C-alpha cells in the first residue's frame, strides 16, 4: 500500500482505490491533506495491468473454444480482479514525474 511522502502514513486499500478511480493526477493524502502524485514507474505498472485483459477478448475464444460471450464474461471477471490489486502497486511522489 502507498505511503504518503509528507507525513509517512500508510493509506488503506479503500482510500487508495477511491483515489485511483477518480482519475485525477493529484491525490490528497487522507491524513495530512497534502497533494500526492503517482510515480512514473507506478503509472507504467498500473497502465500495463489495466491493459492486460484486452487482448484476451480476441484471443481466448480461438484458443479455448469458448463463445465470445463466455470469453467476455471471463475477461470482465479478470479485469475486476486486476483493478482490485492496482492499489498494491501504487507508489506516491511529492511532484508530478514525467513518464520517461
C-alpha contacts under 8 A as a table, 3 or more apart, distances in Angstrom:
res1	aa1	res2	aa2	distance
1	X	10	X	6.60
1	X	11	X	6.25
1	X	12	X	6.78
1	X	13	X	6.79
1	X	16	X	7.76
1	X	87	X	6.36
1	X	88	X	4.94
1	X	89	X	7.21
1	X	90	X	6.80
1	X	91	X	7.86
2	X	10	X	5.86
2	X	11	X	5.78
2	X	16	X	7.56
2	X	87	X	7.61
2	X	88	X	7.29
2	X	89	X	7.89
2	X	90	X	5.72
2	X	91	X	5.31
2	X	92	X	6.29
3	X	8	X	5.74
3	X	9	X	5.50
3	X	10	X	4.25
3	X	11	X	6.05
3	X	91	X	7.37
3	X	92	X	6.76
4	X	7	X	5.77
4	X	8	X	4.87
4	X	9	X	5.55
4	X	10	X	6.41
4	X	11	X	7.45
4	X	29	X	6.65
4	X	36	X	7.20
4	X	92	X	6.58
4	X	93	X	7.96
5	X	8	X	5.60
5	X	36	X	7.55
5	X	92	X	6.74
5	X	93	X	6.33
5	X	94	X	6.27
6	X	32	X	7.79
6	X	34	X	7.25
6	X	94	X	7.59
7	X	31	X	7.73
7	X	32	X	6.50
9	X	31	X	7.39
11	X	15	X	6.16
11	X	16	X	6.27
11	X	30	X	7.71
12	X	15	X	5.27
12	X	16	X	6.18
13	X	16	X	5.17
13	X	17	X	5.98
13	X	87	X	6.27
13	X	88	X	7.71
14	X	17	X	5.12
14	X	18	X	6.16
15	X	18	X	5.38
15	X	19	X	6.40
15	X	30	X	7.53
16	X	19	X	5.23
16	X	20	X	6.19
16	X	87	X	5.71
17	X	20	X	5.08
17	X	21	X	6.14
17	X	84	X	7.72
17	X	86	X	7.77
17	X	87	X	5.79
18	X	21	X	5.28
18	X	22	X	6.50
19	X	22	X	5.43
19	X	23	X	7.35
19	X	24	X	7.75
19	X	27	X	6.23
20	X	23	X	5.84
20	X	24	X	7.66
20	X	87	X	7.54
24	X	27	X	6.87
25	X	37	X	6.18
25	X	38	X	7.31
25	X	96	X	7.88
26	X	35	X	5.80
26	X	36	X	5.64
26	X	37	X	5.09
26	X	38	X	7.78
27	X	35	X	5.50
27	X	36	X	5.03
27	X	37	X	6.06
28	X	33	X	5.15
28	X	34	X	5.43
28	X	35	X	4.54
28	X	36	X	5.91
29	X	32	X	5.65
29	X	33	X	4.60
29	X	34	X	5.45
29	X	35	X	6.36
29	X	36	X	6.61
30	X	33	X	5.75
35	X	94	X	7.12
36	X	92	X	6.15
36	X	93	X	5.83
36	X	94	X	5.28
36	X	95	X	7.03
37	X	92	X	5.51
37	X	93	X	5.10
37	X	94	X	6.11
37	X	95	X	6.08
37	X	96	X	5.67
38	X	42	X	6.33
38	X	43	X	6.36
38	X	90	X	6.70
38	X	91	X	5.88
38	X	92	X	4.77
38	X	93	X	5.95
38	X	96	X	7.35
39	X	42	X	5.18
39	X	43	X	6.24
39	X	90	X	7.80
39	X	91	X	5.70
39	X	92	X	5.40
39	X	93	X	5.38
39	X	96	X	7.24
39	X	97	X	6.20
40	X	43	X	5.10
40	X	44	X	6.36
40	X	97	X	5.68
40	X	98	X	6.29
40	X	99	X	5.03
40	X	100	X	7.35
41	X	44	X	5.22
41	X	45	X	6.33
41	X	91	X	8.00
41	X	99	X	7.57
42	X	45	X	5.10
42	X	46	X	6.15
42	X	89	X	6.34
42	X	90	X	5.45
42	X	91	X	5.61
43	X	46	X	5.27
43	X	47	X	5.98
43	X	90	X	7.74
43	X	99	X	7.73
44	X	47	X	5.14
44	X	48	X	6.26
44	X	99	X	7.58
45	X	48	X	5.24
45	X	49	X	6.22
45	X	89	X	7.16
46	X	49	X	4.99
46	X	50	X	6.07
46	X	86	X	6.12
46	X	89	X	6.94
46	X	90	X	7.62
47	X	50	X	5.14
47	X	51	X	6.25
48	X	51	X	5.17
48	X	52	X	6.12
49	X	52	X	5.46
49	X	82	X	6.54
49	X	83	X	7.81
49	X	86	X	7.50
50	X	53	X	7.17
50	X	79	X	7.31
50	X	82	X	6.96
50	X	83	X	6.87
51	X	54	X	5.72
52	X	55	X	6.76
52	X	56	X	7.67
53	X	56	X	5.23
53	X	57	X	7.09
53	X	75	X	5.97
53	X	78	X	6.96
53	X	79	X	6.16
54	X	57	X	5.81
54	X	58	X	7.67
54	X	75	X	7.74
55	X	58	X	5.52
55	X	59	X	6.18
56	X	59	X	5.05
56	X	60	X	5.19
56	X	71	X	7.76
56	X	75	X	6.75
57	X	60	X	5.93
57	X	61	X	7.29
57	X	68	X	7.54
57	X	71	X	6.05
57	X	72	X	5.93
57	X	75	X	6.49
58	X	61	X	6.68
58	X	62	X	7.62
59	X	62	X	5.64
59	X	63	X	6.50
60	X	63	X	5.47
60	X	64	X	5.81
60	X	65	X	7.72
60	X	66	X	7.13
60	X	71	X	6.31
61	X	64	X	5.53
61	X	65	X	5.27
61	X	66	X	4.71
61	X	67	X	5.85
61	X	68	X	5.90
61	X	71	X	6.13
62	X	65	X	5.78
62	X	66	X	7.46
66	X	70	X	6.04
66	X	71	X	6.10
67	X	70	X	5.28
67	X	71	X	6.23
68	X	71	X	5.08
68	X	72	X	6.06
69	X	72	X	4.96
69	X	73	X	6.21
70	X	73	X	5.15
70	X	74	X	6.16
71	X	74	X	5.01
71	X	75	X	6.08
72	X	75	X	5.05
72	X	76	X	6.19
73	X	76	X	5.08
73	X	77	X	6.31
74	X	77	X	5.15
74	X	78	X	6.16
75	X	78	X	4.97
75	X	79	X	5.90
76	X	79	X	5.00
76	X	80	X	6.16
77	X	80	X	5.17
77	X	81	X	6.37
78	X	81	X	5.09
78	X	82	X	6.21
79	X	82	X	5.02
79	X	83	X	6.05
80	X	83	X	5.15
80	X	84	X	6.18
81	X	84	X	5.14
81	X	85	X	6.62
82	X	85	X	5.31
82	X	86	X	6.47
83	X	86	X	5.26
84	X	87	X	7.02
85	X	88	X	5.66
85	X	89	X	7.41
86	X	89	X	5.44
86	X	90	X	6.77
87	X	90	X	5.28
93	X	96	X	7.08
93	X	97	X	7.89
